[in-house]
Amino acid sequence: MAERLPYIVQPMTLADIDRVLEIEQLSFSAPWSARAYRFEITQNEHSTMLVVRPAASRPVVAARWLRLLSPGVREPVLGYAGFWLLSEEAHIATIAVHPEWRGRGLGELLLLSLLEEAMESDARRATLEVRVSNTVAQALYRKYGFQTVSRSKRYYADNNEDAYIMATSPFETPGFTDRLRLRRAELRSRLRQEAEAAGPHPQRIQKESH
Ligand SMILES: CC(C)(COP(=O)(O)OP(=O)(O)OC[C@H]1O[C@@H](n2cnc3c(N)ncnc32)[C@H](O)[C@@H]1OP(=O)(O)O)[C@@H](O)C(=O)NCCC(=O)NCCS
């Protein structure tokens, strides 16, 4: 069932990598390489990588269906996220939104899309690790039902920072999918209201260069 939203979530393709790397370098102190993303897209069968971009005039459709529709739309990528499905666990491997587009619900849209894809892929729960200093990301994760389960000492090699290991309850836990459904409804309403208030999307992102 298609529903109009100002953004669209699609599977990441090779054509998205340049733009993904641009955001990656603005977002992470130890960014992944183009090769790493190529591997995720073309070889890693456990990997699901998504991007979000302005929808132009297109409706948002579940990423699973968009894969079949081969969309030709090439609006600029505003953010991306991915998970690895390992032993029935969806491990959130990455999530980032371009700094100029943060605070508008796109991180939520990406995380929600990952969780929905994970459920459709028969994952039983989701896990991730996050820097202890990254309180913004932790707030996003908690909003979607993640809780801290442990702390890994010196997990990040670039600065020896500790990581929190966070996990959702098993997806079949009573109330988990209801909570997600509520979040989805709230988010869609927010995205539509903000888009109406802002008018047509400025295409300023396309002017940026490396
Ligand atoms: C984490 C990140 C993806 C969030 O994306 P975003 O589009 O800005 O987030 P949203 O606008 O969807 O916000 C969703 C929630 O995140 C949290 N959040 C977002 N910005 C926040 C801020 N400045 N301060 C505190 N919490 C914040 C809030 O819980 C927010 O929900 P709310 O609006 O109800 O308060 C983005 O900040 C980012 O790309 N960071 C750099 C990369 C990174 O750290 N990735 C995570 C690695 S583990």
The ligand as an SDF file (V2000), in Angstrom:
LIG
                    3D

 48 50  0  0  0  0  0  0  0  0999 V2000
   22.3530    9.5800   14.6300 C   0  0  0  0  0  0  0  0  0  0  0  0
   21.7710   10.2340   13.3800 C   0  0  0  0  0  0  0  0  0  0  0  0
   21.6840    9.1860   12.2810 C   0  0  0  0  0  0  0  0  0  0  0  0
   20.3480   10.7380   13.7150 C   0  0  0  0  0  0  0  0  0  0  0  0
   19.7700   11.2110   12.5090 O   0  0  0  0  0  0  0  0  0  0  0  0
   18.7370   12.4410   12.4930 P   0  0  0  0  0  0  0  0  0  0  0  0
   18.0860   12.4200   11.1680 O   0  0  0  0  0  0  0  0  0  0  0  0
   19.3960   13.6920   12.8940 O   0  0  0  0  0  0  0  0  0  0  0  0
   17.7180   12.0090   13.6400 O   0  0  0  0  0  0  0  0  0  0  0  0
   16.1570   12.3190   13.7020 P   0  0  0  0  0  0  0  0  0  0  0  0
   15.8840   13.7000   13.2840 O   0  0  0  0  0  0  0  0  0  0  0  0
   15.4450   11.2200   13.0100 O   0  0  0  0  0  0  0  0  0  0  0  0
   15.9080   12.2120   15.2850 O   0  0  0  0  0  0  0  0  0  0  0  0
   15.4220   11.0340   15.8510 C   0  0  0  0  0  0  0  0  0  0  0  0
   15.7460   10.9660   17.3100 C   0  0  0  0  0  0  0  0  0  0  0  0
   17.1680   10.9660   17.4950 O   0  0  0  0  0  0  0  0  0  0  0  0
   17.4870   11.7010   18.6830 C   0  0  0  0  0  0  0  0  0  0  0  0
   18.1570   12.9440   18.3280 N   0  0  0  0  0  0  0  0  0  0  0  0
   18.3370   13.4720   17.1030 C   0  0  0  0  0  0  0  0  0  0  0  0
   19.0590   14.6100   17.1790 N   0  0  0  0  0  0  0  0  0  0  0  0
   19.3180   14.8090   18.4960 C   0  0  0  0  0  0  0  0  0  0  0  0
   20.0320   15.7930   19.2170 C   0  0  0  0  0  0  0  0  0  0  0  0
   20.6250   16.8360   18.6050 N   0  0  0  0  0  0  0  0  0  0  0  0
   20.1470   15.6730   20.5620 N   0  0  0  0  0  0  0  0  0  0  0  0
   19.5760   14.6230   21.2040 C   0  0  0  0  0  0  0  0  0  0  0  0
   18.8700   13.6390   20.5660 N   0  0  0  0  0  0  0  0  0  0  0  0
   18.7480   13.7370   19.2390 C   0  0  0  0  0  0  0  0  0  0  0  0
   16.1520   12.0200   19.3440 C   0  0  0  0  0  0  0  0  0  0  0  0
   15.7760   10.9050   20.1350 O   0  0  0  0  0  0  0  0  0  0  0  0
   15.2410   12.1200   18.1360 C   0  0  0  0  0  0  0  0  0  0  0  0
   13.8910   11.9300   18.4400 O   0  0  0  0  0  0  0  0  0  0  0  0
   12.9900   13.2340   18.8350 P   0  0  0  0  0  0  0  0  0  0  0  0
   12.9580   14.0770   17.5880 O   0  0  0  0  0  0  0  0  0  0  0  0
   11.6680   12.6550   19.2040 O   0  0  0  0  0  0  0  0  0  0  0  0
   13.6910   13.9160   19.9790 O   0  0  0  0  0  0  0  0  0  0  0  0
   22.6050   11.4550   12.9350 C   0  0  0  0  0  0  0  0  0  0  0  0
   22.8040   12.3080   14.0350 O   0  0  0  0  0  0  0  0  0  0  0  0
   23.9500   11.1010   12.3380 C   0  0  0  0  0  0  0  0  0  0  0  0
   24.0900   10.8530   11.1490 O   0  0  0  0  0  0  0  0  0  0  0  0
   25.0170   11.0900   13.1850 N   0  0  0  0  0  0  0  0  0  0  0  0
   26.3760   10.7780   12.7020 C   0  0  0  0  0  0  0  0  0  0  0  0
   26.5490    9.3150   12.4380 C   0  0  0  0  0  0  0  0  0  0  0  0
   26.3120    8.4840   13.6750 C   0  0  0  0  0  0  0  0  0  0  0  0
   26.6730    8.8590   14.7890 O   0  0  0  0  0  0  0  0  0  0  0  0
   25.6830    7.3180   13.4800 N   0  0  0  0  0  0  0  0  0  0  0  0
   25.4150    6.3910   14.5490 C   0  0  0  0  0  0  0  0  0  0  0  0
   26.5580    5.4730   14.7010 C   0  0  0  0  0  0  0  0  0  0  0  0
   26.2620    4.2770   15.9890 S   0  0  0  0  0  0  0  0  0  0  0  0
  1  2  1  0
  2  3  1  0
  2  4  1  0
  2 36  1  0
  4  5  1  0
  5  6  1  0
  6  7  2  0
  6  8  1  0
  6  9  1  0
  9 10  1  0
 10 11  2  0
 10 12  1  0
 10 13  1  0
 13 14  1  0
 14 15  1  0
 15 16  1  0
 15 30  1  0
 16 17  1  0
 17 18  1  0
 17 28  1  0
 18 19  1  0
 18 27  1  0
 19 20  2  0
 20 21  1  0
 21 22  1  0
 21 27  2  0
 22 23  1  0
 22 24  2  0
 24 25  1  0
 25 26  2  0
 26 27  1  0
 28 29  1  0
 28 30  1  0
 30 31  1  0
 31 32  1  0
 32 33  2  0
 32 34  1  0
 32 35  1  0
 36 37  1  0
 36 38  1  0
 38 39  2  0
 38 40  1  0
 40 41  1  0
 41 42  1  0
 42 43  1  0
 43 44  2  0
 43 45  1  0
 45 46  1  0
 46 47  1  0
 47 48  1  0
M  END
$$$$
